[in-house]
Amino acid sequence: MIMAEEKVFLVEGEILEKGLKKPFSKRVSAKTGSFASEKVVCLFGSKNKIKRNRIFLREIKEVKMDAGKEKGS
């Protein structure tokens, strides 16, 4: 079985909280863009108790990692 390499994605969007839209951008590692969007929604739900219908994703783009930089630094 061949394992797919994980990529880094930048997910941008807005959260509707107390009637206000708050913009956010978050970097996550995932195999595809759809997995990255699901991961962001899950993270906001579990850490901030925000419902899925209050999270609006605007853009998901892959971020190229530099050879000299490691993940997490």
A tleap script that builds the chain and sets N, CA, C and O, in Angstrom:
source leaprc.protein.ff14SB
mol = sequence {
  NMET ILE MET ALA GLU GLU LYS VAL PHE LEU
  VAL GLU GLY GLU ILE LEU GLU LYS GLY LEU
  LYS LYS PRO PHE SER LYS ARG VAL SER ALA
  LYS THR GLY SER PHE ALA SER GLU LYS VAL
  VAL CYS LEU PHE GLY SER LYS ASN LYS ILE
  LYS ARG ASN ARG ILE PHE LEU ARG GLU ILE
  LYS GLU VAL LYS MET ASP ALA GLY LYS GLU
  LYS GLY CSER
}
set mol.1.N position { 0.843 -1.186 0.000 }
set mol.1.CA position { 0.000 0.000 0.000 }
set mol.1.C position { 0.884 1.243 0.000 }
set mol.1.O position { 1.806 1.356 0.807 }
set mol.2.N position { 0.603 2.159 -0.892 }
set mol.2.CA position { 1.388 3.388 -1.010 }
set mol.2.C position { 0.719 4.486 -0.204 }
set mol.2.O position { -0.472 4.753 -0.364 }
set mol.3.N position { 1.501 5.122 0.668 }
set mol.3.CA position { 0.964 6.209 1.492 }
set mol.3.C position { 1.119 7.532 0.737 }
set mol.3.O position { 2.186 7.827 0.200 }
set mol.4.N position { 0.069 8.305 0.703 }
set mol.4.CA position { 0.135 9.617 0.066 }
set mol.4.C position { 0.829 10.599 0.995 }
set mol.4.O position { 0.639 10.568 2.211 }
set mol.5.N position { 1.625 11.459 0.411 }
set mol.5.CA position { 2.359 12.445 1.199 }
set mol.5.C position { 1.416 13.554 1.667 }
set mol.5.O position { 0.579 14.031 0.902 }
set mol.6.N position { 1.559 13.953 2.913 }
set mol.6.CA position { 0.730 15.037 3.432 }
set mol.6.C position { 1.272 16.374 2.957 }
set mol.6.O position { 2.484 16.583 2.903 }
set mol.7.N position { 0.369 17.271 2.618 }
set mol.7.CA position { 0.716 18.612 2.159 }
set mol.7.C position { 0.229 19.620 3.190 }
set mol.7.O position { -0.568 19.285 4.066 }
set mol.8.N position { 0.701 20.834 3.085 }
set mol.8.CA position { 0.263 21.898 3.986 }
set mol.8.C position { -0.693 22.805 3.211 }
set mol.8.O position { -0.386 23.242 2.102 }
set mol.9.N position { -1.853 23.083 3.805 }
set mol.9.CA position { -2.860 23.933 3.181 }
set mol.9.C position { -3.125 25.147 4.059 }
set mol.9.O position { -3.089 25.067 5.287 }
set mol.10.N position { -3.391 26.266 3.405 }
set mol.10.CA position { -3.824 27.479 4.088 }
set mol.10.C position { -5.318 27.613 3.830 }
set mol.10.O position { -5.753 27.755 2.687 }
set mol.11.N position { -6.097 27.566 4.904 }
set mol.11.CA position { -7.555 27.656 4.805 }
set mol.11.C position { -7.973 28.995 5.376 }
set mol.11.O position { -7.647 29.322 6.517 }
set mol.12.N position { -8.708 29.781 4.568 }
set mol.12.CA position { -9.172 31.099 5.000 }
set mol.12.C position { -10.686 31.133 4.963 }
set mol.12.O position { -11.319 30.487 4.127 }
set mol.13.N position { -11.260 31.902 5.885 }
set mol.13.CA position { -12.705 32.015 5.927 }
set mol.13.C position { -13.162 32.940 7.034 }
set mol.13.O position { -12.411 33.785 7.521 }
set mol.14.N position { -14.423 32.757 7.419 }
set mol.14.CA position { -15.025 33.596 8.462 }
set mol.14.C position { -15.831 32.716 9.411 }
set mol.14.O position { -16.365 31.675 9.028 }
set mol.15.N position { -15.901 33.167 10.658 }
set mol.15.CA position { -16.723 32.519 11.666 }
set mol.15.C position { -17.790 33.514 12.093 }
set mol.15.O position { -17.483 34.667 12.396 }
set mol.16.N position { -19.026 33.079 12.119 }
set mol.16.CA position { -20.119 33.917 12.587 }
set mol.16.C position { -20.278 33.668 14.080 }
set mol.16.O position { -20.680 32.584 14.502 }
set mol.17.N position { -19.954 34.695 14.879 }
set mol.17.CA position { -19.981 34.562 16.325 }
set mol.17.C position { -20.643 35.796 16.933 }
set mol.17.O position { -20.175 36.919 16.744 }
set mol.18.N position { -21.720 35.579 17.654 }
set mol.18.CA position { -22.468 36.662 18.298 }
set mol.18.C position { -22.880 37.745 17.300 }
set mol.18.O position { -22.831 38.937 17.605 }
set mol.19.N position { -23.284 37.314 16.104 }
set mol.19.CA position { -23.752 38.247 15.082 }
set mol.19.C position { -22.648 38.941 14.306 }
set mol.19.O position { -22.944 39.725 13.405 }
set mol.20.N position { -21.394 38.684 14.621 }
set mol.20.CA position { -20.268 39.315 13.930 }
set mol.20.C position { -19.484 38.273 13.142 }
set mol.20.O position { -19.313 37.137 13.583 }
set mol.21.N position { -19.012 38.682 11.967 }
set mol.21.CA position { -18.164 37.810 11.170 }
set mol.21.C position { -16.709 38.073 11.529 }
set mol.21.O position { -16.225 39.198 11.404 }
set mol.22.N position { -16.018 37.040 11.973 }
set mol.22.CA position { -14.613 37.166 12.337 }
set mol.22.C position { -13.776 36.387 11.330 }
set mol.22.O position { -13.945 35.175 11.198 }
set mol.23.N position { -12.874 37.064 10.617 }
set mol.23.CA position { -12.040 36.350 9.636 }
set mol.23.C position { -10.981 35.496 10.331 }
set mol.23.O position { -10.556 35.795 11.447 }
set mol.24.N position { -10.566 34.435 9.652 }
set mol.24.CA position { -9.501 33.582 10.179 }
set mol.24.C position { -8.692 33.012 9.020 }
set mol.24.O position { -9.169 32.933 7.888 }
set mol.25.N position { -7.479 32.625 9.322 }
set mol.25.CA position { -6.671 31.835 8.403 }
set mol.25.C position { -5.927 30.808 9.237 }
set mol.25.O position { -5.397 31.121 10.303 }
set mol.26.N position { -5.895 29.590 8.746 }
set mol.26.CA position { -5.316 28.492 9.518 }
set mol.26.C position { -4.538 27.571 8.583 }
set mol.26.O position { -5.006 27.233 7.495 }
set mol.27.N position { -3.345 27.171 9.022 }
set mol.27.CA position { -2.539 26.210 8.266 }
set mol.27.C position { -2.749 24.831 8.864 }
set mol.27.O position { -2.656 24.646 10.078 }
set mol.28.N position { -3.035 23.859 7.995 }
set mol.28.CA position { -3.205 22.481 8.440 }
set mol.28.C position { -2.514 21.546 7.458 }
set mol.28.O position { -2.346 21.880 6.285 }
set mol.29.N position { -2.119 20.391 7.936 }
set mol.29.CA position { -1.547 19.381 7.049 }
set mol.29.C position { -2.626 18.347 6.744 }
set mol.29.O position { -3.335 17.885 7.638 }
set mol.30.N position { -2.733 17.994 5.466 }
set mol.30.CA position { -3.731 17.031 5.022 }
set mol.30.C position { -3.311 16.478 3.666 }
set mol.30.O position { -2.411 17.012 3.019 }
set mol.31.N position { -3.967 15.410 3.247 }
set mol.31.CA position { -3.645 14.798 1.949 }
set mol.31.C position { -4.255 15.582 0.789 }
set mol.31.O position { -3.635 15.712 -0.266 }
set mol.32.N position { -5.472 16.106 0.981 }
set mol.32.CA position { -6.160 16.862 -0.073 }
set mol.32.C position { -6.809 18.112 0.520 }
set mol.32.O position { -6.883 18.268 1.739 }
set mol.33.N position { -7.274 18.992 -0.353 }
set mol.33.CA position { -7.950 20.201 0.090 }
set mol.33.C position { -9.239 19.921 0.823 }
set mol.33.O position { -9.582 20.633 1.767 }
set mol.34.N position { -9.964 18.893 0.406 }
set mol.34.CA position { -11.226 18.578 1.086 }
set mol.34.C position { -10.972 18.030 2.499 }
set mol.34.O position { -11.743 18.301 3.420 }
set mol.35.N position { -9.899 17.266 2.663 }
set mol.35.CA position { -9.541 16.806 4.008 }
set mol.35.C position { -9.114 17.994 4.870 }
set mol.35.O position { -9.400 18.027 6.067 }
set mol.36.N position { -8.429 18.969 4.268 }
set mol.36.CA position { -7.991 20.158 5.010 }
set mol.36.C position { -9.191 20.961 5.494 }
set mol.36.O position { -9.208 21.424 6.635 }
set mol.37.N position { -10.195 21.130 4.635 }
set mol.37.CA position { -11.380 21.894 5.042 }
set mol.37.C position { -12.126 21.175 6.157 }
set mol.37.O position { -12.599 21.820 7.093 }
set mol.38.N position { -12.242 19.861 6.077 }
set mol.38.CA position { -12.909 19.091 7.124 }
set mol.38.C position { -12.151 19.192 8.445 }
set mol.38.O position { -12.756 19.285 9.513 }
set mol.39.N position { -10.825 19.172 8.362 }
set mol.39.CA position { -9.999 19.262 9.565 }
set mol.39.C position { -10.181 20.611 10.260 }
set mol.39.O position { -10.254 20.669 11.488 }
set mol.40.N position { -10.255 21.698 9.485 }
set mol.40.CA position { -10.449 23.031 10.062 }
set mol.40.C position { -11.806 23.125 10.752 }
set mol.40.O position { -11.906 23.647 11.862 }
set mol.41.N position { -12.840 22.624 10.103 }
set mol.41.CA position { -14.181 22.662 10.689 }
set mol.41.C position { -14.210 21.846 11.985 }
set mol.41.O position { -14.810 22.271 12.972 }
set mol.42.N position { -13.575 20.691 11.983 }
set mol.42.CA position { -13.524 19.852 13.189 }
set mol.42.C position { -12.751 20.537 14.314 }
set mol.42.O position { -13.162 20.490 15.474 }
set mol.43.N position { -11.626 21.174 13.966 }
set mol.43.CA position { -10.819 21.855 14.982 }
set mol.43.C position { -11.583 23.000 15.637 }
set mol.43.O position { -11.567 23.138 16.860 }
set mol.44.N position { -12.253 23.823 14.830 }
set mol.44.CA position { -13.021 24.932 15.404 }
set mol.44.C position { -14.176 24.409 16.252 }
set mol.44.O position { -14.493 24.983 17.293 }
set mol.45.N position { -14.800 23.330 15.812 }
set mol.45.CA position { -15.903 22.768 16.579 }
set mol.45.C position { -15.463 22.201 17.912 }
set mol.45.O position { -16.139 22.385 18.925 }
set mol.46.N position { -14.330 21.508 17.918 }
set mol.46.CA position { -13.902 20.867 19.158 }
set mol.46.C position { -13.241 21.839 20.135 }
set mol.46.O position { -13.429 21.719 21.345 }
set mol.47.N position { -12.474 22.793 19.624 }
set mol.47.CA position { -11.754 23.713 20.515 }
set mol.47.C position { -12.579 24.932 20.917 }
set mol.47.O position { -12.461 25.414 22.044 }
set mol.48.N position { -13.414 25.436 20.003 }
set mol.48.CA position { -14.142 26.676 20.270 }
set mol.48.C position { -15.649 26.480 20.388 }
set mol.48.O position { -16.384 27.443 20.605 }
set mol.49.N position { -16.112 25.247 20.248 }
set mol.49.CA position { -17.542 24.920 20.337 }
set mol.49.C position { -18.375 25.723 19.333 }
set mol.49.O position { -19.444 26.236 19.665 }
set mol.50.N position { -17.869 25.822 18.104 }
set mol.50.CA position { -18.576 26.540 17.044 }
set mol.50.C position { -19.222 25.517 16.121 }
set mol.50.O position { -18.569 24.572 15.679 }
set mol.51.N position { -20.493 25.704 15.833 }
set mol.51.CA position { -21.239 24.795 14.972 }
set mol.51.C position { -20.787 24.938 13.523 }
set mol.51.O position { -20.317 25.997 13.107 }
set mol.52.N position { -20.938 23.845 12.755 }
set mol.52.CA position { -20.522 23.830 11.344 }
set mol.52.C position { -21.217 24.898 10.504 }
set mol.52.O position { -20.610 25.464 9.595 }
set mol.53.N position { -22.479 25.175 10.803 }
set mol.53.CA position { -23.219 26.140 9.986 }
set mol.53.C position { -22.791 27.587 10.256 }
set mol.53.O position { -23.308 28.504 9.617 }
set mol.54.N position { -21.867 27.808 11.179 }
set mol.54.CA position { -21.359 29.146 11.477 }
set mol.54.C position { -19.923 29.342 10.974 }
set mol.54.O position { -19.312 30.382 11.224 }
set mol.55.N position { -19.388 28.344 10.269 }
set mol.55.CA position { -18.036 28.416 9.722 }
set mol.55.C position { -18.142 28.487 8.206 }
set mol.55.O position { -18.709 27.595 7.574 }
set mol.56.N position { -17.596 29.549 7.626 }
set mol.56.CA position { -17.657 29.766 6.180 }
set mol.56.C position { -16.239 29.774 5.623 }
set mol.56.O position { -15.451 30.672 5.917 }
set mol.57.N position { -15.924 28.763 4.813 }
set mol.57.CA position { -14.600 28.675 4.219 }
set mol.57.C position { -14.601 29.428 2.896 }
set mol.57.O position { -15.467 29.203 2.051 }
set mol.58.N position { -13.635 30.316 2.715 }
set mol.58.CA position { -13.558 31.134 1.499 }
set mol.58.C position { -12.525 30.613 0.509 }
set mol.58.O position { -12.765 30.601 -0.698 }
set mol.59.N position { -11.376 30.182 1.021 }
set mol.59.CA position { -10.296 29.779 0.125 }
set mol.59.C position { -9.450 28.692 0.779 }
set mol.59.O position { -9.140 28.748 1.969 }
set mol.60.N position { -9.087 27.703 -0.033 }
set mol.60.CA position { -8.195 26.639 0.416 }
set mol.60.C position { -7.088 26.556 -0.622 }
set mol.60.O position { -7.341 26.258 -1.789 }
set mol.61.N position { -5.848 26.823 -0.188 }
set mol.61.CA position { -4.743 26.740 -1.139 }
set mol.61.C position { -3.563 26.017 -0.524 }
set mol.61.O position { -3.295 26.112 0.674 }
set mol.62.N position { -2.860 25.284 -1.392 }
set mol.62.CA position { -1.703 24.524 -0.941 }
set mol.62.C position { -0.520 25.460 -0.759 }
set mol.62.O position { -0.269 26.331 -1.593 }
set mol.63.N position { 0.203 25.273 0.337 }
set mol.63.CA position { 1.377 26.081 0.648 }
set mol.63.C position { 2.595 25.211 0.400 }
set mol.63.O position { 2.690 24.099 0.919 }
set mol.64.N position { 3.516 25.715 -0.386 }
set mol.64.CA position { 4.744 24.970 -0.662 }
set mol.64.C position { 5.697 25.123 0.506 }
set mol.64.O position { 5.936 26.231 0.986 }
set mol.65.N position { 6.238 24.008 0.957 }
set mol.65.CA position { 7.213 24.030 2.042 }
set mol.65.C position { 8.604 24.248 1.454 }
set mol.65.O position { 8.961 23.615 0.460 }
set mol.66.N position { 9.390 25.136 2.056 }
set mol.66.CA position { 10.774 25.333 1.633 }
set mol.66.C position { 11.609 24.157 2.113 }
set mol.66.O position { 11.314 23.554 3.145 }
set mol.67.N position { 12.655 23.835 1.359 }
set mol.67.CA position { 13.524 22.711 1.722 }
set mol.67.C position { 14.226 22.969 3.052 }
set mol.67.O position { 14.493 22.026 3.797 }
set mol.68.N position { 14.529 24.229 3.362 }
set mol.68.CA position { 15.240 24.559 4.579 }
set mol.68.C position { 14.362 24.656 5.809 }
set mol.68.O position { 14.865 24.632 6.932 }
set mol.69.N position { 13.063 24.766 5.617 }
set mol.69.CA position { 12.137 24.909 6.757 }
set mol.69.C position { 11.485 23.576 7.058 }
set mol.69.O position { 11.114 22.827 6.154 }
set mol.70.N position { 11.354 23.297 8.328 }
set mol.70.CA position { 10.686 22.073 8.750 }
set mol.70.C position { 9.261 22.379 9.147 }
set mol.70.O position { 8.908 23.531 9.397 }
set mol.71.N position { 8.460 21.365 9.202 }
set mol.71.CA position { 7.066 21.496 9.620 }
set mol.71.C position { 7.004 21.962 11.067 }
set mol.71.O position { 7.657 21.384 11.936 }
set mol.72.N position { 6.227 22.997 11.328 }
set mol.72.CA position { 6.057 23.470 12.684 }
set mol.72.C position { 7.028 24.566 13.081 }
set mol.72.O position { 6.945 25.063 14.204 }
set mol.73.N position { 7.942 24.963 12.214 }
set mol.73.CA position { 8.873 26.038 12.591 }
set mol.73.C position { 8.706 27.243 11.718 }
set mol.73.O position { 9.409 28.238 11.897 }
savepdb mol mol.pdb
quit
